[in-house]
Amino acid sequence: MHETRTLRIEALDKSYGPTHALKGLSLAVASNRIVGIVGPNGAGKSTLVKILAGEEREDGGTLSVDSTVWSAERRRRSVAIVHQEPQLFPNLTVAENLLVENAGLRRPRPTREVRALLERLEIAPMADVLLENTSIVVWQLTEIARALLRSAEVFLFDEPNSALTREESRRLFEQMELLKSPDRFVFLVSHRLGEVAEVCQEVAVVRDGAVVTTLAGDEVTSDRLASLLAAEELGASAAPAAVPASAPAPPAAASARPLPAPGARLEGIPGLVIAVTGPEGGGGREIVRAASVRAPAPDGRRRATERAYMPSDRQHSLFFNLSVAANIAARLRRDQLPGRPRLLTQRAFARAAQAYIEEFDIKTERPGASVGSLSGGNQQKVALASALAVDPALLVVEEPTRGVDVSTKRQIYAILRNFAAAGGAVVLYVTELEDALGCADQLYVVSEHAIRGMIDVKAVGELEELGVAVNRLLSRRRDDAA
């Protein structure tokens, strides 16, 4: 029987200007197990992942395996990472993306091993399809497949199933379980505490750039993890923002509007937050994206921009080479910037963005800081601020809280509700029913490219009850087809 190995992280420090992302973080983990890393947004988890993968260099501290120091170069060779935002080549097929690193100048040819792996992840039918023509789920599973194909010593899964269904997540966790061996280290970074408790044998809780506690064995339960994070997640900053007293009530016509017939296009309704869900590939995303296409306002009145769209992938909604302020102001015309400046300067962007930075509680050292230096939750709020800065009549968002913590989820729910309360219309595509329960008025269930029914979310009290109602609509359709 092989002996287990030990990976040690000792006194790890990392700063970005005045922001201290890691403050003497220390952790020792054994191989042959799945180790979870949890904590609120901004705790330092993403920075830790980047340093472990050799993508960032630490300012201080050491990393070693069995007393052998691991350099950043060795980490780049020995670590396979599944990013929350897939880092792939859209102009290559799914199968080619798995082989591109070793292809040289020739176009990679899928091997039998690649085909078998795609079969296990149940995306083999997409093997020869260009990645740009597939859904975010296929992107995520392709990223996972690429990591699984590598003979790495360390596997890092950073919110790997944020776009996956429960069944797809189950298949992923089965693959992670197969990776466990005395020669390998497997890490899972996730905000889904129930899944962390189910999958991981050990969990490190990170807060303010340091490991505050570790749990192992029977200590790893979702209740225990929730209690450890409760003070941070459920603090005053997590409370939903109050709806302005001057906000107009939703129009009376909104509640009287008839339901769309199956196959119809879904439109936004002023004063309401409408969510759409359903099996991936069933048409829900397409219906929501169709709602983002511009059309004349029925009453002839327009805002500066009729519709704003925010995709699920932050890689497609943010400019990571620009500042926080420039990202928030990116959609504005020059005459929409405060003072109508003659030149598009960082100062002009900062003036336009400052109110959103304060109102949305965006944690950044300054408006001119790189948006890439922010945590995932703060990046999500920047993307949302950019969409709302143009004052749209309709806001369309795919997966509004993908990969963010409980505190940030509540803030985003409040932002969406307040926008609707002020007379805007919101259409969401959600893969997590928690998002619908958190802020939606109505939830449309879509499968086989048609709307199967609507659920009055405000009449539903529990998440489990909402899940039962959704499954009932989906099951009714399957029974009818049979």
N, C-alpha and C positions, 0 to 999 in steps of 0.2 A: 504494500500500500504506500502510495506517495505521501510524503510529508507536505503539509500546507506551507505556503509562503506568506511573508508579511510585507505589506506596503506601508511605509511610514511617511507621514507629512508632519514636519516639525517647524513650528514658529514661522509659518508662511505669511509674508507681508506683500501687499500690492496696493499702490495708490495711483490715482489718475488726477494729477493736479492736487488740489486740497481735499479730494474725496478719497477716504481710506476704505477701499473695497474689502481687503483682508487685513486683519489685525492679529498677527501671531497665531493663526489657525493651526491647530495640531490634531492629528487623527492617525490611528494605527488600525489597519484592517487586515483580516486574513483572507487567503484565497479560498476557492471552492464554496463561495456563498455569494448571494446578491445583497449588496449594501445600499440602503436607501439614503438619500440626502434630501432633507426637507427644511423649510424655513420660509419666511415671508419674502415677497419681492424686495430686492435691494439688500438682501442679507449677505450676499457674496457667493451664492451658489454658482452662478454663471461664470464668475471670475475663476473660481476654483476649478470648474470643468475646463476652461480654456488653458489654465496652467497645467493641469494634468495631461491635456492633449498636446502640450507643446506649442499651442497657438499664441500664448502670452508668456512673457518671462517674468518671474517673480522678482520683487525688489529685495527680498530677504527670505531666509529659511532654506530648508533642504527637503528633497524628496528622495527616498531610497527604497529599494526592494532587497530584502535579505542582506541588509547592511551595505549594499552596493548603491552608490549615489546615482540617481537617474538624471542625466542631463536633458535639456530641452530637445536636443537632437535625437536622443534615444527615445524620448517620449513620442516624438512625431513618427518614429518608425514602429513603435510597439503598441500604440493606442489606436483603437477604432472607436469613432464617435458617431452617434446618431443625434443630429441636431434637431432642435424643435423646429427650426426653419430649414428645410432640406437644402443642401448645397450640392446641386446636381446640374447636369447639362441638358437644357430643354430641347436642344437641336439633335440629341441622340435618342435612340430608342431606350426603353426600360432596360432591356438586357445589355445594351452597349454601355449604359451608365455603370454597370457593375464591373466592367472590365477596362474602362478607359485609362485607369492609372497605369496599367501595364501594357498598353496597346502600342506604344511608340508612335510612329508616323502612320501606321496602318489603321484602318477602321476596325475596331474590335469585333471578333466573331464569337457569338454565344457558344459556350461549351456545355457539355452534358451536365456538369456540376451546377452551372448557372441555371439551366432549365429546371433541374430537380429542386433547387432552392426556391425558384419562383413558383413551382408547383406547391411546395410546402406552405408558402405564404398566400397561395390561391390568387396570384396575379399572373400566372402563366399565359392566359389569353391576351394579355397586354404586352407580352415580351417584345414584339416587333413594332409596337406603336411608339411614335415620337412622344417623349415625355410631355412636351408642351400641349399635346392634345388629350392629356389625361387629367383626372381630378386630383385634388390635394391629397386624398387618401392614397392614391397610387404613388404619388411623390414620396409620401412618408414611408410606405412599405418598400419602395425602391431604395431609399436611404438606409432602411433597416437591413435589407438584403445585402447591400454593399458592405456594411459593417460585418455582417455574419460571414461573409465570404473571406474576410481577411484572417490570417493566422496571427492574431494579435494576442498580447499578454493581458491587456486591459481593455475592457469594453465599457464605454460610457454612453448611457441612454439618457438624453436630456429632454424631458417631456416628450417621449417618443410617440405616445398615443394620443396627443392632444386633438388630433383630427380623426381618430379611429372610433368605430363603433365598439360596443362591448364585446361582440364576437371577434372582431379583428384584434382587439386588445388581448383577448384570451390567446389567440394564436401567437401573438408577439411574446407574451409571457412564457408560453411553452418553449419558444425558441431560446429565450433568455435562460430558462431552466437547463436546457441542453448545453449551454455554454459553461456552466459551472464545472470546474475541475481544479485539482490541486495546483495547476500551473497558471490559472487565470484569475483575474479580479474583475468583478462585474458590478457596476454602479448604476443605480436608477435615481434620477433627479425628477421629482414629481410633486405637484400640488394635490394630487388625488390621494388623500391619506388612507382611504379604505383599500385601494390597490397596493399602496406601499406596504401596509400591514399584511396583506395577503401574500405578496410576492417576496418580500425581503426578510432575511434572517437577522439582519442588524440594521439600525437606522441611526444616522448622525443628524442632530438638530443644529442648524446654523442660524445665528442671529448676530447682526452687527459685525460681520466679518470674522466670526470665531465659532468654533463648535462649543455649544453650551452644555450639551449632554449627549450621551449615546445610549441606545436601548438594544437589547439582544434577547433572542429566544422568546419566552412567554411574555416578556415586557412589551414586545412589539404588537400593539393593538391600535386600532383606529381611535378608540376613546382616549388612550394614553397620549397618542400623538396630538390629538385635538386639544387636550388639556394643556399640553406643553406649549402649544402655539396660541392658545386662547388669548393670553394677555396682549400679544402683538397683533393678532388678526382681528380681535373684537374690541379694540380700543376706540377712543373717541374719533380717530381719523377714519374709522370704518363706517361710521354712522352715515346713512343716506343724507344727502343734502336736502334741505327743506325746499319745497316747491314754493316759488314766489307767490305772495298773496295776490299780486296783480295779474297772475297768469289766468288767461281765459279758460272757461270750462270747455270740454270737448263739444263740438257742435252736435245739436240734437239729431241731425241727419245721419251722423256717423253710426249710431246704434241701430238706426232703422234701415241701413243699407242692406240689401239682400246678399246672401252668400254667393260667391262665384260658383258657377256650375263646374263639374269635373272637366278638366281640360282648359278652363278659362285662364286668362292672364290675371295675376294678382296685382292690385294697385294699393298704394298707401292711402290711409284715411287720416286727415288732420285731427290731431288730438289723441290718436291711438298708437300703441306699439303693437305691431302685428308680427308674430313669429311663424316660421315655417320649419318643419322637420320631416324626417322620413328616411328610408334606407338610401345609402349612398348609391348614386346612379339612377335613382327613381324619379329625378326631375326637379327635386326641391331647390337645389342650387340654381338650376337654370331659370326657374320661375322667379326667384329672388333677383338674379342678375338681370332678367328682363325688366323688372320693375325699376332698375337703375337707368334704363335708357330714357333719354329726354323725350318729353311729349308736351304739347301745349297745355297750359293750365286750363281746366274746364271752365273756371269762372273768369278767365281773362286776366287775372291778377298774377303777377310773378314776383319772385324775390330775385336778388342779384344772380343767384344760380338756382335753377329749379330742383336739381337732384345732385346729391353727393353720394359716392360709393366708396366703401372701405372693404377691401378684400380680406380673406382670412389669413393670408400670408403676409407678414410684416415686410418681407423682402420686396413685395410689390406695392406697398403703401408708404414706405419711407425711403429717404435718400440717406444712406448710411455714411456718405462722404460729406454730408452737410451738418450744420448745427441743429440743435433743438429748435431755436427760433426760426431758422430758415425753413425747416420742415413744416412748422405750423403755418407759416406765411406762404408756403410754396404755391398754393392754388389761387392766391389773391392777385388781382391786377394792381398795377402801380397806383391807380386812383382809388383803390380800396384801402391802401395802407394809411395809417394815421399821419396827417399832415401832408399827404400826397408828395412824398419826397421826389426830388429830381433824379436821385441815384438810388439803386437798390443796394443798400449797405447793411452790414450786420446790425448797426444801430437802428435802422428802419425796421428790420425784421424783429429785433428785440422789442421795440415799442408795440408792434402788432401782436407779439406772442405773449407779452408779460401777463395780461389779464387771464389768458388761458392757463399759463403756468401756475398762477395763484389759485384760480377757481378749480382747476382739475387736480390740484395738489401734486404736480409733477416734480419729483425729486431730482433736481439737477443743480450742480454747483453754480451754474450761470446760464443765461439764455444762449450764449455762444458756444457752450460745450458740445462736443460731438454727440449725436443721438445714439451712436453705437456704444457710448460709455454708460448708458442707462440700463436699468434692469428691464426685463421683458414686460413687466406690468406698466412701467413708466413709458416705454416705447409705445405700448398699446394706447395709452392716454394721449401721447403726442399725435399718433395717427388719427385718433378720434377728434382731437382739437383741430387738426388740419382739415378734416372733412366738414366740421361745423363752422370753421372760420369764415367760409363763404356764404353763411346764412342761407342754407338750402331750404326749400319747402319740404323736400323728402330726403330722408337719410336712409341709405341702404347699407347694411353691415352683415358680413358673413362671419359667424363665430365671434361675437363681440368680446368674449373673455377667454379666448384660447390661451392656455398656458399662463394664467395669472392667479394670484392668491385670493383668498376669501375677502380680504380688505379691499383690494383693487376691484374685485368683482362688484362689491357693493357700491363703490364709487361710480363704476361704469353704469350700473343699473340706474343710479340716481341721475346721472347725466342724461341718459336716454329718456327717462320718465319726465325730467324737467323740460327737455326739448319738446316732447309731445304736449306737455301741459301748457307750453307757451304757444301752441297752435301748429307745431310741426307734425309731420307724419314719419313714422319709423317702420321699416320692414327689415326683419332679421332672418338669417338662416342659422339655425342652432343645431349642433350635434349633441349638446348637453341640455337635457330638459330643465336642469337647474336654472339656465339662463332664461327660459320661457317663464318659469315660475317666479323668477326674481324681478322681472320688469314688464312682461307682455300682458296685454289685455286679451288677445285672441291667439290661439295656436292652430295653424292649418297643418294637417297631416297629408303628405304627398307621397304617392308611390305609383309606379308604372306611368309616370308623366301625367298624372291627373290629381286634382285635389279630392281627397276621399272624405273629408269632413273637417269641421271646425270645433274646437274646444274653448269654452269660456273659461279662461285661466283664473279669473277673479273668483270663480265659483269653486275652484279646487283648493283644498287646504294643504295637502301634503304632496311631496315629490313622488312618492310611491303611487298615490292616487292618480297623479297625472300620467305616470308611466303606464298604469293599467288602462287608462282611457285611450292613450295612443295605440297601445297594442290591440285594443278591442277594434279600433278602426282598421288597423292593418290586417287583423285576423279575419274581419268581416269580408274584406276584399278577397283574401285568399280562399275563404269558404265559397264565396260567390263564383270565383273562377273554377273551383273544383266541381 
